């Protein structure tokens, strides 16, 4: 299983939001490059970066920092937040991103998204954020009533390989990942690589996610709050 450390950027700082609420943030590091360097030193080669400013504004306000993480620190990065069009995807790929995570675009410009999957199947990652069982997008501020299958099946047909799924109710709460939800998603859509995000609170949570066969898991607050050490994460990585 791939353990993917997370950096959430807001105004250039490393933060975590509680349940996606921008008014409830905790700042963990004022220097994102310093944080990225810790992951590199611990032996990680790939991280998850969210541009929280971009998720609201639709502009890649933290892209210069992400470029520096790639070019100066030497990490592979998957990122989301603010991706609204095919032009946005191309901008991120041109900047050297290894993976581009989309959620709002899936809802608002499905044609462009499907074409991006066809053109770059290994680099497109669906951000399947679930809020009370519904797909959430636009920085978790909007939800859709459409069944998940209506979104996933056309994407699978286009060549989608990877989905990063977040249970918003668990994100940043250290309450444990929604194992039943992830088990169900894997059972219903076995052809996809599923990455879990949200709720990891301790080492045993990572083991539980690993035991149900998840492709990967994103670790954020549990690390920043000192509940899981980088060396423990590295031992389960790969």
C-alpha positions as CSV (number, residue, x, y, z in Angstrom):
1,X,0.0,0.0,0.0
2,X,1.2,3.5,-0.8
3,X,1.4,5.8,2.2
4,X,1.0,9.4,0.9
5,X,1.9,12.3,3.3
6,X,-0.3,15.3,2.9
7,X,0.4,19.1,2.8
8,X,-2.7,21.3,2.7
9,X,-1.7,24.8,1.7
10,X,-3.7,27.9,2.7
11,X,-2.1,31.3,2.1
12,X,1.3,29.5,1.7
13,X,1.1,27.9,5.1
14,X,0.7,24.2,6.0
15,X,-2.7,23.9,7.6
16,X,-5.5,21.4,8.3
17,X,-9.2,22.3,8.1
18,X,-11.8,20.6,10.2
19,X,-14.5,19.1,8.0
20,X,-13.5,21.4,5.2
21,X,-14.4,24.5,7.2
22,X,-12.0,27.4,6.3
23,X,-12.9,29.1,9.5
24,X,-11.6,26.1,11.5
25,X,-7.9,25.9,10.6
26,X,-4.8,24.8,12.4
27,X,-1.4,26.1,11.2
28,X,1.3,23.4,11.5
29,X,4.2,25.0,9.6
30,X,4.6,28.5,8.1
31,X,7.2,27.0,5.6
32,X,5.8,24.4,3.2
33,X,9.2,23.6,1.7
34,X,10.5,22.8,5.2
35,X,7.7,20.4,5.7
36,X,8.2,18.8,2.3
37,X,11.9,18.4,3.1
38,X,11.0,16.3,6.2
39,X,9.1,13.9,4.0
40,X,12.0,13.6,1.6
41,X,14.4,13.0,4.4
42,X,12.2,10.2,5.8
43,X,12.4,8.4,2.5
44,X,9.1,9.3,0.9
45,X,9.1,10.2,-2.8
46,X,5.5,11.1,-3.4
47,X,3.2,13.4,-1.5
48,X,-0.4,14.8,-1.7
49,X,-0.7,18.6,-1.9
50,X,-4.0,20.5,-1.7
51,X,-4.2,24.1,-2.7
52,X,-7.0,25.3,-0.4
53,X,-7.0,28.8,-1.8
54,X,-7.4,27.4,-5.3
55,X,-10.3,25.2,-4.2
56,X,-12.3,28.3,-3.4
57,X,-10.9,30.8,-6.0
58,X,-10.3,28.6,-9.0
59,X,-6.8,30.1,-9.3
60,X,-3.6,28.1,-8.5
61,X,-2.4,30.6,-5.8
62,X,0.1,28.1,-4.3
63,X,1.5,26.7,-7.6
64,X,4.9,28.5,-7.1
65,X,5.3,26.6,-3.8
66,X,4.3,23.3,-5.4
67,X,6.8,23.9,-8.2
68,X,9.5,24.4,-5.6
69,X,8.5,21.2,-3.8
70,X,9.0,19.3,-7.1
71,X,12.1,21.1,-8.4
72,X,14.0,22.0,-5.2
73,X,13.0,19.3,-2.8
74,X,12.7,16.6,-5.5
75,X,9.3,15.1,-4.6
76,X,6.7,13.7,-6.9
77,X,3.4,15.5,-6.2
78,X,-0.3,14.9,-6.8
79,X,-2.4,17.9,-6.3
80,X,-6.0,19.2,-6.3
81,X,-7.8,22.4,-5.6
82,X,-9.0,24.9,-8.2
83,X,-9.0,22.6,-11.2
84,X,-11.9,23.9,-13.3
85,X,-11.0,23.2,-16.9
86,X,-8.8,21.2,-19.3
87,X,-6.6,24.3,-19.5
88,X,-6.1,24.1,-15.8
89,X,-5.1,20.5,-16.1
90,X,-2.6,21.3,-18.8
91,X,-1.1,24.1,-16.6
92,X,-0.5,21.7,-13.8
93,X,1.0,19.0,-16.0
94,X,3.3,21.5,-17.6
95,X,4.4,22.6,-14.1
96,X,5.5,19.0,-13.5
97,X,2.7,17.5,-11.4
98,X,2.6,13.7,-11.4
99,X,-1.1,13.5,-10.7
100,X,-4.0,16.0,-11.0
101,X,-7.0,15.5,-8.7
102,X,-10.4,16.8,-10.0
103,X,-13.8,16.9,-8.4
104,X,-15.6,20.1,-9.4
105,X,-14.6,19.8,-13.0
106,X,-16.2,16.3,-13.1
107,X,-19.5,17.8,-12.4
108,X,-19.3,21.1,-14.3
109,X,-17.3,20.1,-17.4
110,X,-17.6,16.3,-17.8
111,X,-16.6,16.3,-21.5
112,X,-13.3,18.0,-20.8
113,X,-12.6,15.8,-17.9
114,X,-13.3,12.6,-19.9
115,X,-11.0,13.8,-22.6
116,X,-8.3,14.5,-20.1
117,X,-8.6,10.9,-18.8
118,X,-8.3,9.6,-22.3
119,X,-5.2,11.7,-23.0
120,X,-3.5,11.2,-19.6
121,X,-5.0,8.1,-17.9
122,X,-2.0,7.6,-15.6
123,X,-2.1,11.2,-14.2
124,X,-5.8,11.9,-13.8
125,X,-7.2,11.2,-10.3
126,X,-10.8,11.6,-9.5
127,X,-11.4,13.3,-6.2
128,X,-14.5,11.5,-4.9
129,X,-15.4,13.5,-1.8
130,X,-18.4,12.2,0.0
131,X,-20.6,14.1,2.4
132,X,-23.4,12.2,3.9
133,X,-23.1,9.8,1.0
134,X,-23.3,12.5,-1.7
135,X,-20.5,13.8,-3.9
136,X,-19.2,17.1,-2.7
137,X,-17.2,19.6,-4.7
138,X,-16.2,23.3,-4.9
139,X,-14.1,23.1,-1.8
140,X,-16.8,20.9,-0.2
141,X,-19.3,23.7,-0.4
142,X,-21.6,22.1,-2.9
143,X,-23.1,18.6,-3.2
144,X,-24.7,16.6,-6.0
145,X,-27.7,14.2,-5.7
146,X,-26.6,12.0,-8.6
147,X,-25.6,8.4,-7.8
148,X,-21.9,7.6,-7.8
149,X,-22.3,5.2,-10.6
150,X,-23.4,7.9,-13.0
151,X,-20.1,9.6,-12.4
152,X,-17.8,6.6,-12.3
153,X,-18.9,4.4,-15.1
154,X,-18.2,6.8,-18.0
155,X,-14.8,7.6,-16.5
156,X,-13.9,3.9,-16.2
157,X,-14.9,3.5,-19.8
158,X,-12.6,6.4,-20.7
159,X,-9.7,4.8,-18.9
160,X,-9.8,6.2,-15.3
161,X,-7.4,4.3,-13.1
162,X,-7.2,6.1,-9.7
163,X,-9.8,7.6,-7.3
164,X,-9.0,9.5,-4.1
165,X,-12.0,9.2,-1.8
166,X,-12.6,11.3,1.2
167,X,-15.3,10.9,3.8
168,X,-15.7,14.6,4.7
169,X,-17.3,13.7,8.1
170,X,-14.1,12.0,9.1
171,X,-11.5,14.4,7.6
172,X,-9.4,16.1,10.2
173,X,-11.4,14.5,13.0
174,X,-8.9,11.7,13.9
175,X,-11.9,9.4,14.3
176,X,-10.6,6.5,12.1
177,X,-11.1,5.9,8.4
178,X,-14.5,4.8,7.1
179,X,-13.4,1.2,6.5
180,X,-16.9,0.0,5.5
181,X,-17.2,2.8,2.9
182,X,-13.9,1.9,1.3
183,X,-14.6,-1.8,1.3
184,X,-17.9,-1.1,-0.4
185,X,-16.4,1.1,-3.0
186,X,-13.7,-1.4,-3.8
187,X,-16.3,-4.2,-4.1
188,X,-18.5,-2.1,-6.4
189,X,-15.6,-0.8,-8.6
190,X,-12.8,-3.3,-8.4
191,X,-11.0,-2.1,-11.5
192,X,-10.0,1.2,-9.8
193,X,-7.0,2.0,-7.6
194,X,-8.6,3.4,-4.4
195,X,-6.8,5.9,-2.2
196,X,-8.3,6.5,1.2
197,X,-8.3,10.0,2.7
198,X,-9.8,11.3,6.0
199,X,-9.9,10.0,9.6
200,X,-6.6,8.3,10.0
201,X,-5.7,8.7,13.7
202,X,-3.1,6.0,14.6
203,X,-0.9,3.3,13.2
204,X,-3.6,0.6,13.5
205,X,-5.8,2.7,11.2
206,X,-3.2,2.4,8.5
207,X,-3.0,-1.4,9.1
208,X,-6.8,-1.7,8.8
209,X,-6.8,0.2,5.5
210,X,-4.0,-2.0,4.3
211,X,-5.8,-5.1,5.3
212,X,-8.8,-4.4,3.0
213,X,-6.5,-4.0,0.1
214,X,-6.5,-0.3,-0.6
215,X,-4.1,1.0,-3.2
216,X,-3.1,3.9,-1.0
217,X,-3.9,6.2,1.9
218,X,-3.3,9.9,2.6
219,X,-2.0,10.8,6.0
220,X,-2.3,14.3,7.3
221,X,-3.5,15.4,10.7
222,X,-2.5,12.2,12.5
223,X,1.1,12.9,11.5
224,X,1.0,16.6,12.3
225,X,-0.6,16.0,15.7
226,X,2.1,13.4,16.6
227,X,-0.1,10.3,16.5
228,X,1.9,8.6,13.8
229,X,5.6,9.0,13.2
230,X,7.2,9.3,9.7
231,X,9.3,6.2,10.3
232,X,6.2,4.2,11.2
233,X,4.5,5.4,8.0
234,X,7.5,4.5,6.0
235,X,7.6,0.9,7.3
236,X,4.1,0.3,5.8
237,X,4.8,2.2,2.6
238,X,5.2,0.2,-0.6
